[in-house]
Amino acid sequence: MPLIKKTKREKAVKGSKSIRGILVRWLILSLLLVVGLSLVLFVVPGAYEVVRGDEITRQVLSQLETEADNPNQMAIKIHKWEQENFLSPYSINPKDLSFFEQVLAGWGFYENKEGEIHLFRPGFGLYSVPPQWVLHSKLANCKEYAEVFVYLMNKAGFKARVVRAPGEDHTWAEYYIGSYKIIFDPSNPVNPVIVNPKSFGERRHFSYVEAYDLQNPNQREDVSDEYIERGILVVEVVRDNRPVSGATVEVLSMYLMERYPERYKKPRPVISNKTHEDGLVQFKLGPNNYTLVAKKCSLLVCWKGEVSGNVSVGKSTHVLVELHVDYLNTGLRGVLVLGVLGVVLVKFRKRYWGKLPK
C-alpha cells in the first residue's frame, strides 16, 4: 500500500512538472511571437519607403495637378487631398469597434476611408512612420498631416518645415514664399491658415514650440516666441546638498493630463537638458504647471529626483531637485553588470582554466 501511494505521488509530481513545463514553453513562445511581430511591424514602413516610396509620391503628386511655381495653390491642393483621403484613428470611438477591431487597434491597425486595414504606427501606435507610408495607409493624426504636407511641398520644390509643440501634442507646418512665412495647420479641415500665431499658441497653452526640416529632424529651432509669451524656469540639482553637474533634467507638461485625463494618463515630455558645473540648468517656457525629473547615473548606481514647478509670463521661477538612489535602475544595472561578468568568467574558464599550471 505505501508503495502504491508513493507511486501515485510521483506521478502527480511528474504531471505537475509537465504542466509547468508546458506553461513555461507556451509563455516563452508567446513572448517571442510578440517580440518578433513587433520587430516586423517596425521594419515594414521603412521598407515600404525604400521599395515603393518614390512610386506612391509620384502617384499623389500627379493627382494634385497644380502649377509648380505657385506654393499657395499647392498648399491648398495638398490640404484638400489630405482631408479627402486621410482618416484619423483618434476620431474613432473604441466602443464602436468589434472585439476583433479592438485587438487590431491594440497593435496599431485601423481601417481607412477606403475600407482597407493598415498599420497606423508601430509600437502599439507610439512610434512614427515615414510620409510615404502615410500616403499608402491614409491613416493620419496631426503629426502625419503636417509631415506629409511638408514632404509633398518639398517634393514640389517649395520650402516648408514641420512645427510642433511636444508638451501639448500638436504638430502643424509652415511654408515660404520668398522670405514670407505662412503658418499652416493641415489637420484643420476648415481654417488651415494660422493668421494669429500668438492667439493660436496661447489658446492651446503651448509650453515650447520647435521647427525642423524633414531632412534633418534632429536639428530643431526654438520658435516659441512666435507663438507664446514665456517665463524662466531655473532648475538646481543637488545630492547631499552638493551641486550635481551633468544631470539630465526633463521638463514634463501637466496640461493635457489635467485637461483630458481620459486620454492622457501621463505628463507629456517638453524638453530636456543637462546641468552645468554649478548644478543649474535654465529653461524658457510658456505659463503652465510642470513636472521636473532629474537623473544621473554612474557605472553601477543611478540617482533620481522629481519636483513640480509653475511658470508665469515674464517671471523667473527657481526649483530645487534633490537626487536619491533610483533602486529600480540601479538594480537593473547591477543585473546587467553581473550578467556580463558571468559570461566573461564562463568564457575564461572554458578557454584557460584547464591550461593553468597545477
C-alpha positions as CSV (number, residue, x, y, z in Angstrom):
1,M,0.0,0.0,0.0
2,P,2.7,2.6,0.9
3,L,4.4,1.7,-2.4
4,I,1.2,2.4,-4.3
5,K,0.8,5.8,-2.6
6,K,4.4,6.7,-3.3
7,T,3.9,5.8,-7.0
8,K,0.8,8.0,-7.2
9,R,2.6,10.9,-5.5
10,E,5.5,10.5,-8.0
11,K,3.0,10.5,-10.9
12,A,1.3,13.6,-9.5
13,V,4.6,15.4,-9.1
14,K,5.7,14.4,-12.6
15,G,2.3,15.6,-14.0
16,S,2.6,18.9,-12.2
17,K,6.1,19.4,-13.5
18,S,4.9,18.5,-17.0
19,I,2.1,21.1,-16.9
20,R,4.5,23.8,-15.6
21,G,6.9,22.9,-18.4
22,I,4.2,23.3,-21.0
23,L,3.1,26.6,-19.5
24,V,6.6,28.0,-19.4
25,R,7.3,26.9,-23.0
26,W,3.9,28.5,-24.1
27,L,4.8,31.7,-22.3
28,I,8.2,31.8,-23.9
29,L,6.8,31.1,-27.4
30,S,4.1,33.8,-26.9
31,L,6.7,36.3,-25.8
32,L,8.9,35.5,-28.8
33,L,5.9,35.8,-31.1
34,V,5.0,39.2,-29.7
35,V,8.6,40.5,-29.9
36,G,9.1,39.1,-33.4
37,L,5.8,40.6,-34.7
38,S,6.7,43.9,-33.1
39,L,10.1,43.9,-34.9
40,V,8.4,43.1,-38.2
41,L,5.9,46.0,-37.8
42,F,8.8,48.4,-37.1
43,V,10.6,47.3,-40.3
44,V,7.6,47.4,-42.7
45,P,7.0,51.2,-43.0
46,G,10.7,51.8,-43.6
47,A,10.9,49.0,-46.1
48,Y,7.9,50.4,-48.0
49,E,9.7,53.9,-48.1
50,V,12.7,52.3,-49.8
51,V,10.8,50.0,-52.2
52,R,7.7,51.9,-53.2
53,G,8.2,55.4,-51.7
54,D,9.0,57.2,-54.9
55,E,6.2,55.5,-56.8
56,I,3.4,56.4,-54.3
57,T,4.8,60.0,-54.1
58,R,4.6,60.4,-57.9
59,Q,1.0,59.0,-57.9
60,V,-0.1,61.5,-55.3
61,L,1.7,64.5,-56.9
62,S,0.1,63.6,-60.3
63,Q,-3.4,63.9,-58.6
64,L,-2.7,67.4,-57.4
65,E,-2.4,68.9,-60.9
66,T,-1.2,72.3,-60.0
67,E,1.3,74.9,-61.3
68,A,4.8,74.2,-59.9
69,D,5.5,77.9,-59.3
70,N,2.5,78.6,-57.0
71,P,3.1,77.5,-53.4
72,N,-0.2,78.8,-52.2
73,Q,-2.2,76.8,-54.7
74,M,-0.1,73.7,-54.0
75,A,-0.7,74.1,-50.2
76,I,-4.5,74.3,-50.8
77,K,-4.4,71.2,-53.1
78,I,-2.4,69.2,-50.6
79,H,-4.8,70.2,-47.8
80,K,-7.8,69.2,-49.8
81,W,-6.3,65.9,-50.8
82,E,-5.4,65.1,-47.2
83,Q,-8.8,66.0,-45.9
84,E,-10.5,63.8,-48.6
85,N,-8.2,60.8,-48.1
86,F,-6.9,60.7,-44.6
87,L,-8.7,59.2,-41.6
88,S,-7.5,59.9,-38.0
89,P,-7.6,56.8,-35.8
90,Y,-8.1,59.2,-32.8
91,S,-11.5,60.1,-34.3
92,I,-12.7,56.5,-33.8
93,N,-14.7,55.7,-30.7
94,P,-13.3,52.4,-29.3
95,K,-16.8,51.5,-28.1
96,D,-17.9,51.4,-31.8
97,L,-15.2,48.7,-32.6
98,S,-15.8,45.0,-32.6
99,F,-13.7,42.8,-30.5
100,F,-11.5,41.8,-33.5
101,E,-11.1,45.5,-34.4
102,Q,-10.1,46.4,-30.9
103,V,-7.4,43.7,-31.0
104,L,-6.1,45.1,-34.3
105,A,-6.3,48.7,-32.9
106,G,-4.2,47.5,-29.9
107,W,-1.4,46.6,-32.4
108,G,-1.9,49.9,-34.3
109,F,-4.0,48.6,-37.2
110,Y,-7.1,50.6,-38.3
111,E,-9.5,50.7,-41.3
112,N,-9.1,53.7,-43.5
113,K,-11.8,55.5,-45.5
114,E,-11.4,53.1,-48.4
115,G,-12.1,50.1,-46.1
116,E,-8.5,48.9,-46.2
117,I,-6.8,47.8,-42.9
118,H,-3.3,49.3,-42.5
119,L,-0.8,49.9,-39.8
120,F,-1.1,53.4,-38.4
121,R,2.1,53.5,-36.2
122,P,4.2,50.6,-34.9
123,G,5.0,50.0,-31.2
124,F,1.3,49.9,-30.3
125,G,0.7,53.2,-32.1
126,L,3.5,55.1,-30.3
127,Y,6.2,55.4,-33.0
128,S,6.5,57.4,-36.1
129,V,6.3,56.3,-39.8
130,P,7.7,57.9,-42.9
131,P,5.4,60.2,-45.0
132,Q,5.5,57.7,-47.9
133,W,3.9,55.1,-45.6
134,V,1.2,57.6,-44.6
135,L,0.4,58.2,-48.3
136,H,-0.1,54.4,-48.6
137,S,-2.0,53.7,-45.3
138,K,-4.0,57.0,-45.4
139,L,-4.2,57.0,-41.6
140,A,-3.1,60.2,-40.0
141,N,-3.2,62.4,-37.0
142,C,-1.9,66.0,-36.8
143,K,1.8,64.8,-37.0
144,E,1.2,62.7,-40.1
145,Y,-0.9,65.5,-41.7
146,A,1.9,68.0,-41.1
147,E,4.8,65.8,-42.2
148,V,3.0,64.6,-45.4
149,F,2.2,68.2,-46.2
150,V,5.8,69.3,-45.8
151,Y,7.0,66.3,-47.7
152,L,4.8,67.0,-50.7
153,M,5.6,70.7,-50.6
154,N,9.3,69.9,-50.6
155,K,8.9,67.4,-53.4
156,A,7.1,70.1,-55.5
157,G,10.1,72.4,-54.9
158,F,8.9,74.6,-52.1
159,K,10.5,75.4,-48.8
160,A,8.4,74.1,-45.9
161,R,9.1,72.9,-42.3
162,V,7.3,70.9,-39.6
163,V,6.4,72.8,-36.4
164,R,5.3,71.1,-33.2
165,A,4.5,71.7,-29.5
166,P,5.7,68.4,-27.9
167,G,4.2,69.1,-24.5
168,E,0.8,69.7,-25.9
169,D,0.9,67.0,-28.5
170,H,0.2,69.1,-31.6
171,T,2.0,69.4,-34.9
172,W,1.5,71.7,-37.9
173,A,3.5,73.2,-40.7
174,E,5.0,76.4,-42.2
175,Y,5.9,77.2,-45.8
176,Y,7.6,80.1,-47.5
177,I,7.0,82.5,-50.4
178,G,10.4,84.1,-50.7
179,S,11.2,85.3,-47.2
180,Y,7.5,85.5,-46.2
181,K,6.3,82.7,-43.9
182,I,2.8,81.2,-43.9
183,I,1.8,79.1,-40.9
184,F,-0.5,76.2,-41.9
185,D,-2.3,73.5,-39.9
186,P,-3.2,70.8,-42.5
187,S,-5.2,68.8,-39.9
188,N,-7.7,71.7,-39.5
189,P,-10.4,70.9,-42.0
190,V,-11.9,74.4,-42.1
191,N,-9.3,77.1,-41.4
192,P,-5.8,75.7,-42.0
193,V,-4.1,79.1,-42.3
194,I,-3.0,80.5,-38.9
195,V,-3.1,84.3,-39.2
196,N,-2.5,85.0,-35.4
197,P,0.2,82.6,-34.1
198,K,0.1,84.2,-30.6
199,S,-3.6,83.5,-30.2
200,F,-3.2,80.0,-31.6
201,G,-0.4,79.2,-29.1
202,E,-1.9,80.8,-26.1
203,R,-5.3,79.2,-26.8
204,R,-3.7,75.7,-26.8
205,H,-1.5,76.5,-23.7
206,F,1.8,75.7,-25.5
207,S,4.8,75.2,-23.3
208,Y,7.5,75.2,-26.0
209,V,7.4,75.2,-29.8
210,E,10.1,74.0,-32.2
211,A,10.5,73.7,-36.0
212,Y,12.5,71.2,-38.1
213,D,13.2,70.2,-41.6
214,L,12.2,66.6,-42.6
215,Q,15.7,66.1,-44.0
216,N,17.3,66.9,-40.6
217,P,14.6,66.1,-37.9
218,N,17.2,66.2,-35.1
219,Q,18.2,69.8,-35.8
220,R,15.4,71.8,-34.2
221,E,14.9,75.5,-33.9
222,D,13.2,77.1,-31.0
223,V,10.3,79.2,-32.4
224,S,8.3,79.6,-29.2
225,D,8.4,83.4,-29.2
226,E,6.3,83.4,-32.4
227,Y,3.5,81.6,-30.5
228,I,3.7,82.3,-26.7
229,E,4.9,84.6,-24.0
230,R,7.3,82.9,-21.7
231,G,8.9,82.9,-18.3
232,I,12.2,81.4,-16.9
233,L,12.4,78.2,-15.0
234,V,15.7,77.6,-13.2
235,V,16.3,74.1,-12.0
236,E,19.0,73.3,-9.4
237,V,20.0,69.7,-8.9
238,V,21.8,68.6,-5.7
239,R,22.8,65.4,-4.0
240,D,23.8,65.5,-0.3
241,N,23.5,69.3,-0.5
242,R,26.2,69.5,-3.3
243,P,25.5,70.6,-6.9
244,V,25.4,67.8,-9.5
245,S,26.8,68.5,-12.9
246,G,25.8,66.5,-16.0
247,A,22.4,65.5,-14.6
248,T,19.7,65.2,-17.2
249,V,16.7,67.3,-16.4
250,E,13.5,66.6,-18.3
251,V,10.5,69.0,-18.3
252,L,7.1,67.4,-18.5
253,S,3.9,69.4,-19.2
254,M,0.9,68.6,-17.0
255,Y,-1.7,70.5,-19.1
256,L,-3.1,67.7,-21.3
257,M,-3.2,65.2,-18.4
258,E,-5.2,67.7,-16.3
259,R,-7.4,68.8,-19.2
260,Y,-8.0,65.4,-20.9
261,P,-7.4,62.7,-18.2
262,E,-9.3,60.1,-20.1
263,R,-6.8,60.2,-23.0
264,Y,-3.5,61.4,-21.4
265,K,-2.5,59.3,-18.4
266,K,1.0,60.8,-18.0
267,P,2.5,64.2,-18.3
268,R,4.0,65.0,-21.8
269,P,7.7,65.5,-22.4
270,V,8.6,69.1,-23.4
271,I,12.3,69.5,-23.5
272,S,15.4,68.2,-21.6
273,N,18.9,69.5,-20.9
274,K,21.9,68.8,-18.7
275,T,23.0,70.7,-15.7
276,H,26.2,72.8,-15.7
277,E,29.1,72.6,-13.1
278,D,27.1,74.6,-10.6
279,G,24.2,72.1,-10.9
280,L,21.9,74.6,-12.6
281,V,20.0,74.5,-15.9
282,Q,17.6,77.0,-17.3
283,F,14.5,76.7,-19.4
284,K,12.4,79.3,-21.1
285,L,8.8,78.1,-21.1
286,G,5.2,79.1,-21.5
287,P,2.9,79.5,-18.5
288,N,2.0,76.1,-17.3
289,N,2.4,73.5,-14.5
290,Y,5.4,71.3,-15.0
291,T,6.9,68.2,-13.5
292,L,10.8,68.3,-13.4
293,V,12.6,64.9,-13.4
294,A,16.4,64.9,-12.9
295,K,18.5,61.8,-13.4
296,K,22.2,60.9,-13.1
297,C,23.9,57.5,-13.4
298,S,27.4,56.2,-12.8
299,L,28.6,52.8,-13.8
300,L,26.7,51.0,-11.1
301,V,24.4,53.5,-9.3
302,C,21.6,55.7,-10.6
303,W,20.0,58.7,-8.8
304,K,16.7,60.4,-9.5
305,G,14.6,63.3,-8.2
306,E,11.3,64.8,-9.1
307,V,9.5,68.1,-8.2
308,S,6.7,70.3,-9.6
309,G,7.1,73.8,-10.8
310,N,4.9,76.6,-12.2
311,V,6.0,79.1,-14.8
312,S,4.5,82.6,-15.1
313,V,4.9,85.0,-18.0
314,G,7.8,87.4,-17.5
315,K,8.9,85.9,-14.2
316,S,11.7,83.7,-13.1
317,T,11.0,80.5,-11.0
318,H,13.6,78.6,-9.1
319,V,13.1,74.9,-8.1
320,L,15.4,72.6,-6.2
321,V,15.6,68.9,-7.2
322,E,17.3,66.6,-4.7
323,L,18.6,63.3,-6.1
324,H,18.1,60.0,-4.3
325,V,19.1,56.5,-5.2
326,D,17.0,55.1,-8.0
327,Y,16.7,51.5,-6.8
328,L,15.0,50.1,-9.9
329,N,17.6,51.3,-12.5
330,T,20.4,50.6,-10.1
331,G,19.2,47.1,-9.7
332,L,18.9,46.7,-13.5
333,R,22.4,48.0,-14.0
334,G,23.6,45.6,-11.3
335,V,22.0,42.6,-13.0
336,L,23.4,43.7,-16.4
337,V,26.9,44.1,-15.0
338,L,26.7,40.7,-13.2
339,G,25.4,39.1,-16.3
340,V,28.3,40.4,-18.4
341,L,30.9,39.3,-15.7
342,G,29.3,35.9,-15.6
343,V,29.6,35.4,-19.3
344,V,33.2,36.6,-19.2
345,L,34.1,34.2,-16.4
346,V,32.4,31.3,-18.1
347,K,34.4,32.0,-21.3
348,F,37.6,32.4,-19.4
349,R,37.0,29.1,-17.5
350,K,36.3,27.2,-20.7
351,R,39.3,28.6,-22.6
352,Y,42.0,28.9,-19.9
353,W,41.1,27.0,-16.7
354,G,42.4,23.7,-17.9
355,K,45.6,25.2,-19.2
356,L,46.6,26.8,-15.9
357,P,49.7,25.1,-14.3
358,K,48.9,23.0,-11.3
